[in-house]
Amino acid sequence: MKIPVVKILPVKKIPDILFYHPQNTNSYYMISVKQRMNAGYMNALPVILNGTKTFYINWLLIYKKRQDFGTKFLDFAVNLSKQYGCKGNLMLKASTTVFDPHNPPHIFYRKYGFTCANKKFLKKMDKCIRNKKQLNYRHTPSVDMFYPDVCNKKSFLQRLKDKFKN
């Protein structure tokens, strides 16, 4: 009598972060397998702004701050933007009135590489980053922010000129 040989297949490692997107919705969910929790939610869709296709993030909610979930969700959004033909362009409204009014998300978005049209406010954010301070939520406006910072990218010719100046 022959005994069948049981073959044990190698166990594939499950990623630490999983994303879930229900069909026919603009909703995206982030699940942390390691921490066994729902880590975040994003509502986003591709739009055309001033003739440029952009992935607009209506809501970005991270349930546990300072765990790198926000950065991973933005990385995921950049990849989604490329899949939808938006070339990695993102736009969102950074607001102090939503979710956590005492901790504005502006500095987090700026550190990631977002910019806004208000140059005075950009300088204020950059100063806070340099001094490792948080923005005062009472004096922080809601602003539209864009990624990547195409406004501050120098042309090849300008970078070449700057290189030879030094």
Secondary structure as GFF3:
##gff-version 3
##sequence-region A 1 166
A	DSSP	beta_strand	17	20	.	.	.	ID=ss1
A	DSSP	beta_strand	27	32	.	.	.	ID=ss2
A	DSSP	beta_strand	37	49	.	.	.	ID=ss3
A	DSSP	beta_strand	52	62	.	.	.	ID=ss4
A	DSSP	alpha_helix	69	83	.	.	.	ID=ss5
A	DSSP	beta_strand	90	94	.	.	.	ID=ss6
A	DSSP	alpha_helix	106	112	.	.	.	ID=ss7
A	DSSP	alpha_helix	119	130	.	.	.	ID=ss8
A	DSSP	three_ten_helix	137	139	.	.	.	ID=ss9
A	DSSP	beta_strand	143	147	.	.	.	ID=ss10
A	DSSP	alpha_helix	156	165	.	.	.	ID=ss11
###
